[in-house]
Amino acid sequence: MPEGSLVLGKHSGRHALQQRCHTLGYQLEKEELLDLYHRFTAVADHRKKGLMDEEIVALIKDGRKTMQAAAD
């Protein structure tokens, strides 16, 4: 299977999500990973299928904007 073809879903753990983020070129701090995991599972809970890489990247970017806005 090509890299990134496995879809992560609501039963995927934090470690699997962290590994996918690393594969996508993102290094997440513990707090950022926890925030992403909560966002990820909230979206995945409403779907029969999981999230694709592009959707995970969008969640990472959205989370970073939110965390930056909270810090300002």
PDB file of N, CA, C and O in Angstrom:
ATOM      1  N   MET A   1       0.834  -1.188   0.000  1.00  0.00           N
ATOM      2  CA  MET A   1       0.000   0.000   0.000  1.00  0.00           C
ATOM      3  C   MET A   1       0.871   1.241   0.000  1.00  0.00           C
ATOM      4  O   MET A   1       1.872   1.285   0.715  1.00  0.00           O
ATOM      5  N   PRO A   2       0.520   2.240  -0.776  1.00  0.00           N
ATOM      6  CA  PRO A   2       1.295   3.479  -0.762  1.00  0.00           C
ATOM      7  C   PRO A   2       1.199   4.181   0.586  1.00  0.00           C
ATOM      8  O   PRO A   2       0.199   4.055   1.294  1.00  0.00           O
ATOM      9  N   GLU A   3       2.230   4.908   0.926  1.00  0.00           N
ATOM     10  CA  GLU A   3       2.242   5.656   2.169  1.00  0.00           C
ATOM     11  C   GLU A   3       1.071   6.623   2.230  1.00  0.00           C
ATOM     12  O   GLU A   3       0.779   7.308   1.249  1.00  0.00           O
ATOM     13  N   GLY A   4       0.399   6.686   3.376  1.00  0.00           N
ATOM     14  CA  GLY A   4      -0.718   7.613   3.540  1.00  0.00           C
ATOM     15  C   GLY A   4      -2.029   7.055   3.020  1.00  0.00           C
ATOM     16  O   GLY A   4      -3.050   7.741   3.072  1.00  0.00           O
ATOM     17  N   SER A   5      -2.029   5.814   2.514  1.00  0.00           N
ATOM     18  CA  SER A   5      -3.271   5.287   1.973  1.00  0.00           C
ATOM     19  C   SER A   5      -4.148   4.690   3.062  1.00  0.00           C
ATOM     20  O   SER A   5      -5.349   4.513   2.858  1.00  0.00           O
ATOM     21  N   LEU A   6      -3.569   4.378   4.210  1.00  0.00           N
ATOM     22  CA  LEU A   6      -4.373   3.898   5.318  1.00  0.00           C
ATOM     23  C   LEU A   6      -5.078   5.083   5.960  1.00  0.00           C
ATOM     24  O   LEU A   6      -4.444   6.071   6.331  1.00  0.00           O
ATOM     25  N   VAL A   7      -6.368   4.975   6.086  1.00  0.00           N
ATOM     26  CA  VAL A   7      -7.165   6.063   6.639  1.00  0.00           C
ATOM     27  C   VAL A   7      -7.234   5.891   8.139  1.00  0.00           C
ATOM     28  O   VAL A   7      -7.560   4.809   8.629  1.00  0.00           O
ATOM     29  N   LEU A   8      -6.932   6.946   8.871  1.00  0.00           N
ATOM     30  CA  LEU A   8      -7.054   6.901  10.320  1.00  0.00           C
ATOM     31  C   LEU A   8      -8.495   7.213  10.700  1.00  0.00           C
ATOM     32  O   LEU A   8      -9.097   8.146  10.169  1.00  0.00           O
ATOM     33  N   GLY A   9      -9.040   6.432  11.617  1.00  0.00           N
ATOM     34  CA  GLY A   9     -10.419   6.619  12.038  1.00  0.00           C
ATOM     35  C   GLY A   9     -10.540   6.812  13.532  1.00  0.00           C
ATOM     36  O   GLY A   9      -9.541   6.991  14.229  1.00  0.00           O
ATOM     37  N   LYS A  10     -11.768   6.775  14.023  1.00  0.00           N
ATOM     38  CA  LYS A  10     -12.023   7.096  15.427  1.00  0.00           C
ATOM     39  C   LYS A  10     -11.395   6.104  16.397  1.00  0.00           C
ATOM     40  O   LYS A  10     -11.254   6.410  17.581  1.00  0.00           O
ATOM     41  N   HIS A  11     -11.020   4.935  15.926  1.00  0.00           N
ATOM     42  CA  HIS A  11     -10.394   3.953  16.811  1.00  0.00           C
ATOM     43  C   HIS A  11      -8.871   3.984  16.736  1.00  0.00           C
ATOM     44  O   HIS A  11      -8.195   3.203  17.405  1.00  0.00           O
ATOM     45  N   SER A  12      -8.342   4.875  15.932  1.00  0.00           N
ATOM     46  CA  SER A  12      -6.890   5.033  15.859  1.00  0.00           C
ATOM     47  C   SER A  12      -6.412   5.749  17.122  1.00  0.00           C
ATOM     48  O   SER A  12      -7.074   6.663  17.613  1.00  0.00           O
ATOM     49  N   GLY A  13      -5.293   5.339  17.628  1.00  0.00           N
ATOM     50  CA  GLY A  13      -4.771   5.935  18.846  1.00  0.00           C
ATOM     51  C   GLY A  13      -3.913   7.166  18.584  1.00  0.00           C
ATOM     52  O   GLY A  13      -3.626   7.526  17.443  1.00  0.00           O
ATOM     53  N   ARG A  14      -3.516   7.797  19.688  1.00  0.00           N
ATOM     54  CA  ARG A  14      -2.669   8.994  19.594  1.00  0.00           C
ATOM     55  C   ARG A  14      -1.336   8.683  18.931  1.00  0.00           C
ATOM     56  O   ARG A  14      -0.805   9.489  18.167  1.00  0.00           O
ATOM     57  N   HIS A  15      -0.803   7.502  19.234  1.00  0.00           N
ATOM     58  CA  HIS A  15       0.500   7.161  18.660  1.00  0.00           C
ATOM     59  C   HIS A  15       0.395   7.047  17.134  1.00  0.00           C
ATOM     60  O   HIS A  15       1.272   7.526  16.415  1.00  0.00           O
ATOM     61  N   ALA A  16      -0.662   6.421  16.645  1.00  0.00           N
ATOM     62  CA  ALA A  16      -0.857   6.302  15.195  1.00  0.00           C
ATOM     63  C   ALA A  16      -1.006   7.685  14.565  1.00  0.00           C
ATOM     64  O   ALA A  16      -0.465   7.943  13.490  1.00  0.00           O
ATOM     65  N   LEU A  17      -1.736   8.569  15.236  1.00  0.00           N
ATOM     66  CA  LEU A  17      -1.912   9.932  14.735  1.00  0.00           C
ATOM     67  C   LEU A  17      -0.588  10.678  14.745  1.00  0.00           C
ATOM     68  O   LEU A  17      -0.269  11.393  13.795  1.00  0.00           O
ATOM     69  N   GLN A  18       0.184  10.517  15.813  1.00  0.00           N
ATOM     70  CA  GLN A  18       1.488  11.168  15.908  1.00  0.00           C
ATOM     71  C   GLN A  18       2.418  10.675  14.798  1.00  0.00           C
ATOM     72  O   GLN A  18       3.138  11.470  14.195  1.00  0.00           O
ATOM     73  N   GLN A  19       2.405   9.381  14.530  1.00  0.00           N
ATOM     74  CA  GLN A  19       3.241   8.824  13.471  1.00  0.00           C
ATOM     75  C   GLN A  19       2.828   9.373  12.110  1.00  0.00           C
ATOM     76  O   GLN A  19       3.684   9.676  11.278  1.00  0.00           O
ATOM     77  N   ARG A  20       1.523   9.504  11.877  1.00  0.00           N
ATOM     78  CA  ARG A  20       1.056  10.045  10.594  1.00  0.00           C
ATOM     79  C   ARG A  20       1.495  11.500  10.459  1.00  0.00           C
ATOM     80  O   ARG A  20       1.931  11.920   9.387  1.00  0.00           O
ATOM     81  N   CYS A  21       1.382  12.268  11.537  1.00  0.00           N
ATOM     82  CA  CYS A  21       1.819  13.667  11.503  1.00  0.00           C
ATOM     83  C   CYS A  21       3.305  13.751  11.188  1.00  0.00           C
ATOM     84  O   CYS A  21       3.731  14.596  10.402  1.00  0.00           O
ATOM     85  N   HIS A  22       4.086  12.880  11.799  1.00  0.00           N
ATOM     86  CA  HIS A  22       5.525  12.851  11.540  1.00  0.00           C
ATOM     87  C   HIS A  22       5.785  12.540  10.063  1.00  0.00           C
ATOM     88  O   HIS A  22       6.627  13.178   9.431  1.00  0.00           O
ATOM     89  N   THR A  23       5.064  11.566   9.520  1.00  0.00           N
ATOM     90  CA  THR A  23       5.193  11.208   8.108  1.00  0.00           C
ATOM     91  C   THR A  23       4.836  12.385   7.207  1.00  0.00           C
ATOM     92  O   THR A  23       5.415  12.561   6.135  1.00  0.00           O
ATOM     93  N   LEU A  24       3.878  13.184   7.657  1.00  0.00           N
ATOM     94  CA  LEU A  24       3.442  14.356   6.889  1.00  0.00           C
ATOM     95  C   LEU A  24       4.363  15.559   7.085  1.00  0.00           C
ATOM     96  O   LEU A  24       4.174  16.600   6.457  1.00  0.00           O
ATOM     97  N   GLY A  25       5.361  15.413   7.960  1.00  0.00           N
ATOM     98  CA  GLY A  25       6.338  16.484   8.162  1.00  0.00           C
ATOM     99  C   GLY A  25       6.043  17.408   9.326  1.00  0.00           C
ATOM    100  O   GLY A  25       6.599  18.504   9.398  1.00  0.00           O
ATOM    101  N   TYR A  26       5.183  16.992  10.235  1.00  0.00           N
ATOM    102  CA  TYR A  26       4.826  17.824  11.388  1.00  0.00           C
ATOM    103  C   TYR A  26       5.335  17.180  12.674  1.00  0.00           C
ATOM    104  O   TYR A  26       5.080  16.005  12.938  1.00  0.00           O
ATOM    105  N   GLN A  27       6.054  17.964  13.463  1.00  0.00           N
ATOM    106  CA  GLN A  27       6.498  17.550  14.790  1.00  0.00           C
ATOM    107  C   GLN A  27       5.605  18.263  15.797  1.00  0.00           C
ATOM    108  O   GLN A  27       5.612  19.492  15.870  1.00  0.00           O
ATOM    109  N   LEU A  28       4.851  17.516  16.559  1.00  0.00           N
ATOM    110  CA  LEU A  28       3.900  18.122  17.491  1.00  0.00           C
ATOM    111  C   LEU A  28       4.375  17.964  18.923  1.00  0.00           C
ATOM    112  O   LEU A  28       4.858  16.903  19.319  1.00  0.00           O
ATOM    113  N   GLU A  29       4.231  19.029  19.690  1.00  0.00           N
ATOM    114  CA  GLU A  29       4.485  18.966  21.117  1.00  0.00           C
ATOM    115  C   GLU A  29       3.346  18.186  21.764  1.00  0.00           C
ATOM    116  O   GLU A  29       2.294  18.000  21.152  1.00  0.00           O
ATOM    117  N   LYS A  30       3.548  17.733  22.987  1.00  0.00           N
ATOM    118  CA  LYS A  30       2.557  16.907  23.681  1.00  0.00           C
ATOM    119  C   LYS A  30       1.184  17.585  23.736  1.00  0.00           C
ATOM    120  O   LYS A  30       0.163  16.963  23.441  1.00  0.00           O
ATOM    121  N   GLU A  31       1.174  18.865  24.115  1.00  0.00           N
ATOM    122  CA  GLU A  31      -0.089  19.610  24.234  1.00  0.00           C
ATOM    123  C   GLU A  31      -0.779  19.750  22.870  1.00  0.00           C
ATOM    124  O   GLU A  31      -1.998  19.623  22.763  1.00  0.00           O
ATOM    125  N   GLU A  32       0.013  20.009  21.851  1.00  0.00           N
ATOM    126  CA  GLU A  32      -0.529  20.158  20.499  1.00  0.00           C
ATOM    127  C   GLU A  32      -1.091  18.830  19.990  1.00  0.00           C
ATOM    128  O   GLU A  32      -2.138  18.811  19.342  1.00  0.00           O
ATOM    129  N   LEU A  33      -0.407  17.720  20.276  1.00  0.00           N
ATOM    130  CA  LEU A  33      -0.881  16.404  19.870  1.00  0.00           C
ATOM    131  C   LEU A  33      -2.191  16.070  20.575  1.00  0.00           C
ATOM    132  O   LEU A  33      -3.111  15.545  19.949  1.00  0.00           O
ATOM    133  N   LEU A  34      -2.285  16.364  21.852  1.00  0.00           N
ATOM    134  CA  LEU A  34      -3.510  16.090  22.603  1.00  0.00           C
ATOM    135  C   LEU A  34      -4.681  16.888  22.043  1.00  0.00           C
ATOM    136  O   LEU A  34      -5.780  16.355  21.886  1.00  0.00           O
ATOM    137  N   ASP A  35      -4.449  18.165  21.743  1.00  0.00           N
ATOM    138  CA  ASP A  35      -5.489  19.007  21.151  1.00  0.00           C
ATOM    139  C   ASP A  35      -5.914  18.450  19.785  1.00  0.00           C
ATOM    140  O   ASP A  35      -7.105  18.360  19.486  1.00  0.00           O
ATOM    141  N   LEU A  36      -4.930  18.081  18.966  1.00  0.00           N
ATOM    142  CA  LEU A  36      -5.222  17.522  17.652  1.00  0.00           C
ATOM    143  C   LEU A  36      -6.007  16.228  17.786  1.00  0.00           C
ATOM    144  O   LEU A  36      -6.961  16.001  17.042  1.00  0.00           O
ATOM    145  N   TYR A  37      -5.615  15.379  18.726  1.00  0.00           N
ATOM    146  CA  TYR A  37      -6.297  14.100  18.914  1.00  0.00           C
ATOM    147  C   TYR A  37      -7.765  14.310  19.271  1.00  0.00           C
ATOM    148  O   TYR A  37      -8.628  13.590  18.771  1.00  0.00           O
ATOM    149  N   HIS A  38      -8.058  15.284  20.126  1.00  0.00           N
ATOM    150  CA  HIS A  38      -9.454  15.572  20.486  1.00  0.00           C
ATOM    151  C   HIS A  38     -10.235  16.077  19.273  1.00  0.00           C
ATOM    152  O   HIS A  38     -11.377  15.671  19.058  1.00  0.00           O
ATOM    153  N   ARG A  39      -9.634  16.947  18.493  1.00  0.00           N
ATOM    154  CA  ARG A  39     -10.284  17.439  17.272  1.00  0.00           C
ATOM    155  C   ARG A  39     -10.498  16.299  16.277  1.00  0.00           C
ATOM    156  O   ARG A  39     -11.562  16.176  15.670  1.00  0.00           O
ATOM    157  N   PHE A  40      -9.472  15.475  16.124  1.00  0.00           N
ATOM    158  CA  PHE A  40      -9.510  14.352  15.204  1.00  0.00           C
ATOM    159  C   PHE A  40     -10.633  13.377  15.562  1.00  0.00           C
ATOM    160  O   PHE A  40     -11.416  12.991  14.694  1.00  0.00           O
ATOM    161  N   THR A  41     -10.715  12.979  16.827  1.00  0.00           N
ATOM    162  CA  THR A  41     -11.735  12.013  17.218  1.00  0.00           C
ATOM    163  C   THR A  41     -13.136  12.609  17.128  1.00  0.00           C
ATOM    164  O   THR A  41     -14.090  11.894  16.823  1.00  0.00           O
ATOM    165  N   ALA A  42     -13.274  13.920  17.392  1.00  0.00           N
ATOM    166  CA  ALA A  42     -14.582  14.567  17.271  1.00  0.00           C
ATOM    167  C   ALA A  42     -15.077  14.505  15.828  1.00  0.00           C
ATOM    168  O   ALA A  42     -16.254  14.236  15.587  1.00  0.00           O
ATOM    169  N   VAL A  43     -14.192  14.750  14.878  1.00  0.00           N
ATOM    170  CA  VAL A  43     -14.576  14.682  13.462  1.00  0.00           C
ATOM    171  C   VAL A  43     -14.792  13.227  13.052  1.00  0.00           C
ATOM    172  O   VAL A  43     -15.764  12.914  12.365  1.00  0.00           O
ATOM    173  N   ALA A  44     -13.897  12.345  13.466  1.00  0.00           N
ATOM    174  CA  ALA A  44     -13.977  10.932  13.072  1.00  0.00           C
ATOM    175  C   ALA A  44     -15.222  10.256  13.635  1.00  0.00           C
ATOM    176  O   ALA A  44     -15.751   9.336  13.011  1.00  0.00           O
ATOM    177  N   ASP A  45     -15.698  10.687  14.790  1.00  0.00           N
ATOM    178  CA  ASP A  45     -16.891  10.099  15.395  1.00  0.00           C
ATOM    179  C   ASP A  45     -18.131  10.295  14.535  1.00  0.00           C
ATOM    180  O   ASP A  45     -19.072   9.507  14.622  1.00  0.00           O
ATOM    181  N   HIS A  46     -18.144  11.325  13.711  1.00  0.00           N
ATOM    182  CA  HIS A  46     -19.314  11.636  12.893  1.00  0.00           C
ATOM    183  C   HIS A  46     -19.239  11.024  11.498  1.00  0.00           C
ATOM    184  O   HIS A  46     -20.091  11.295  10.652  1.00  0.00           O
ATOM    185  N   ARG A  47     -18.237  10.212  11.263  1.00  0.00           N
ATOM    186  CA  ARG A  47     -18.058   9.620   9.928  1.00  0.00           C
ATOM    187  C   ARG A  47     -17.984   8.110  10.036  1.00  0.00           C
ATOM    188  O   ARG A  47     -17.561   7.564  11.055  1.00  0.00           O
ATOM    189  N   LYS A  48     -18.395   7.450   8.984  1.00  0.00           N
ATOM    190  CA  LYS A  48     -18.239   5.999   8.934  1.00  0.00           C
ATOM    191  C   LYS A  48     -16.807   5.653   8.546  1.00  0.00           C
ATOM    192  O   LYS A  48     -16.280   4.619   8.958  1.00  0.00           O
ATOM    193  N   LYS A  49     -16.184   6.513   7.759  1.00  0.00           N
ATOM    194  CA  LYS A  49     -14.798   6.310   7.368  1.00  0.00           C
ATOM    195  C   LYS A  49     -13.942   7.335   8.089  1.00  0.00           C
ATOM    196  O   LYS A  49     -14.463   8.289   8.665  1.00  0.00           O
ATOM    197  N   GLY A  50     -12.654   7.147   8.061  1.00  0.00           N
ATOM    198  CA  GLY A  50     -11.748   8.031   8.758  1.00  0.00           C
ATOM    199  C   GLY A  50     -11.372   9.264   7.967  1.00  0.00           C
ATOM    200  O   GLY A  50     -12.026   9.624   6.989  1.00  0.00           O
ATOM    201  N   LEU A  51     -10.304   9.904   8.414  1.00  0.00           N
ATOM    202  CA  LEU A  51      -9.829  11.135   7.795  1.00  0.00           C
ATOM    203  C   LEU A  51      -8.630  10.854   6.905  1.00  0.00           C
ATOM    204  O   LEU A  51      -7.786  10.011   7.209  1.00  0.00           O
ATOM    205  N   MET A  52      -8.580  11.570   5.817  1.00  0.00           N
ATOM    206  CA  MET A  52      -7.455  11.471   4.892  1.00  0.00           C
ATOM    207  C   MET A  52      -6.352  12.436   5.352  1.00  0.00           C
ATOM    208  O   MET A  52      -6.578  13.290   6.208  1.00  0.00           O
ATOM    209  N   ASP A  53      -5.169  12.284   4.772  1.00  0.00           N
ATOM    210  CA  ASP A  53      -4.027  13.109   5.153  1.00  0.00           C
ATOM    211  C   ASP A  53      -4.316  14.603   5.051  1.00  0.00           C
ATOM    212  O   ASP A  53      -3.941  15.372   5.935  1.00  0.00           O
ATOM    213  N   GLU A  54      -4.981  15.012   3.975  1.00  0.00           N
ATOM    214  CA  GLU A  54      -5.274  16.441   3.782  1.00  0.00           C
ATOM    215  C   GLU A  54      -6.142  16.979   4.915  1.00  0.00           C
ATOM    216  O   GLU A  54      -5.980  18.124   5.336  1.00  0.00           O
ATOM    217  N   GLU A  55      -7.057  16.157   5.403  1.00  0.00           N
ATOM    218  CA  GLU A  55      -7.934  16.582   6.496  1.00  0.00           C
ATOM    219  C   GLU A  55      -7.167  16.676   7.811  1.00  0.00           C
ATOM    220  O   GLU A  55      -7.437  17.554   8.631  1.00  0.00           O
ATOM    221  N   ILE A  56      -6.223  15.781   8.008  1.00  0.00           N
ATOM    222  CA  ILE A  56      -5.388  15.832   9.214  1.00  0.00           C
ATOM    223  C   ILE A  56      -4.529  17.090   9.185  1.00  0.00           C
ATOM    224  O   ILE A  56      -4.397  17.767  10.205  1.00  0.00           O
ATOM    225  N   VAL A  57      -3.948  17.409   8.043  1.00  0.00           N
ATOM    226  CA  VAL A  57      -3.142  18.629   7.913  1.00  0.00           C
ATOM    227  C   VAL A  57      -4.007  19.855   8.192  1.00  0.00           C
ATOM    228  O   VAL A  57      -3.555  20.785   8.860  1.00  0.00           O
ATOM    229  N   ALA A  58      -5.227  19.872   7.699  1.00  0.00           N
ATOM    230  CA  ALA A  58      -6.127  21.007   7.952  1.00  0.00           C
ATOM    231  C   ALA A  58      -6.417  21.136   9.443  1.00  0.00           C
ATOM    232  O   ALA A  58      -6.482  22.252   9.959  1.00  0.00           O
ATOM    233  N   LEU A  59      -6.590  20.019  10.144  1.00  0.00           N
ATOM    234  CA  LEU A  59      -6.817  20.065  11.590  1.00  0.00           C
ATOM    235  C   LEU A  59      -5.584  20.588  12.321  1.00  0.00           C
ATOM    236  O   LEU A  59      -5.708  21.348  13.282  1.00  0.00           O
ATOM    237  N   ILE A  60      -4.401  20.187  11.872  1.00  0.00           N
ATOM    238  CA  ILE A  60      -3.159  20.675  12.486  1.00  0.00           C
ATOM    239  C   ILE A  60      -3.068  22.192  12.328  1.00  0.00           C
ATOM    240  O   ILE A  60      -2.812  22.911  13.294  1.00  0.00           O
ATOM    241  N   LYS A  61      -3.278  22.666  11.113  1.00  0.00           N
ATOM    242  CA  LYS A  61      -3.175  24.108  10.847  1.00  0.00           C
ATOM    243  C   LYS A  61      -4.220  24.896  11.613  1.00  0.00           C
ATOM    244  O   LYS A  61      -3.917  25.966  12.141  1.00  0.00           O
ATOM    245  N   ASP A  62      -5.445  24.392  11.686  1.00  0.00           N
ATOM    246  CA  ASP A  62      -6.509  25.059  12.432  1.00  0.00           C
ATOM    247  C   ASP A  62      -6.178  25.105  13.918  1.00  0.00           C
ATOM    248  O   ASP A  62      -6.384  26.124  14.578  1.00  0.00           O
ATOM    249  N   GLY A  63      -5.666  24.001  14.435  1.00  0.00           N
ATOM    250  CA  GLY A  63      -5.282  23.946  15.843  1.00  0.00           C
ATOM    251  C   GLY A  63      -4.161  24.919  16.163  1.00  0.00           C
ATOM    252  O   GLY A  63      -4.167  25.556  17.216  1.00  0.00           O
ATOM    253  N   ARG A  64      -3.215  25.032  15.272  1.00  0.00           N
ATOM    254  CA  ARG A  64      -2.101  25.968  15.494  1.00  0.00           C
ATOM    255  C   ARG A  64      -2.587  27.411  15.475  1.00  0.00           C
ATOM    256  O   ARG A  64      -2.119  28.233  16.262  1.00  0.00           O
ATOM    257  N   LYS A  65      -3.525  27.726  14.580  1.00  0.00           N
ATOM    258  CA  LYS A  65      -4.092  29.086  14.560  1.00  0.00           C
ATOM    259  C   LYS A  65      -4.824  29.373  15.856  1.00  0.00           C
ATOM    260  O   LYS A  65      -4.681  30.453  16.429  1.00  0.00           O
ATOM    261  N   THR A  66      -5.607  28.412  16.319  1.00  0.00           N
ATOM    262  CA  THR A  66      -6.370  28.585  17.550  1.00  0.00           C
ATOM    263  C   THR A  66      -5.448  28.760  18.749  1.00  0.00           C
ATOM    264  O   THR A  66      -5.680  29.619  19.599  1.00  0.00           O
ATOM    265  N   MET A  67      -4.402  27.942  18.814  1.00  0.00           N
ATOM    266  CA  MET A  67      -3.464  28.041  19.934  1.00  0.00           C
ATOM    267  C   MET A  67      -2.692  29.363  19.891  1.00  0.00           C
ATOM    268  O   MET A  67      -2.411  29.951  20.935  1.00  0.00           O
ATOM    269  N   GLN A  68      -2.354  29.825  18.700  1.00  0.00           N
ATOM    270  CA  GLN A  68      -1.648  31.103  18.553  1.00  0.00           C
ATOM    271  C   GLN A  68      -2.550  32.257  18.973  1.00  0.00           C
ATOM    272  O   GLN A  68      -2.101  33.180  19.653  1.00  0.00           O
ATOM    273  N   ALA A  69      -3.818  32.212  18.572  1.00  0.00           N
ATOM    274  CA  ALA A  69      -4.765  33.259  18.927  1.00  0.00           C
ATOM    275  C   ALA A  69      -4.977  33.303  20.430  1.00  0.00           C
ATOM    276  O   ALA A  69      -5.120  34.382  21.004  1.00  0.00           O
ATOM    277  N   ALA A  70      -4.998  32.146  21.072  1.00  0.00           N
ATOM    278  CA  ALA A  70      -5.182  32.085  22.523  1.00  0.00           C
ATOM    279  C   ALA A  70      -3.960  32.654  23.243  1.00  0.00           C
ATOM    280  O   ALA A  70      -4.083  33.241  24.318  1.00  0.00           O
ATOM    281  N   ALA A  71      -2.784  32.478  22.646  1.00  0.00           N
ATOM    282  CA  ALA A  71      -1.542  32.960  23.257  1.00  0.00           C
ATOM    283  C   ALA A  71      -1.394  34.477  23.127  1.00  0.00           C
ATOM    284  O   ALA A  71      -0.704  35.110  23.926  1.00  0.00           O
ATOM    285  N   ASP A  72      -2.047  35.053  22.115  1.00  0.00           N
ATOM    286  CA  ASP A  72      -1.918  36.509  21.873  1.00  0.00           C
ATOM    287  C   ASP A  72      -2.773  37.328  22.801  1.00  0.00           C
ATOM    288  O   ASP A  72      -2.771  38.556  22.719  1.00  0.00           O
TER     289      ASP A  72
END
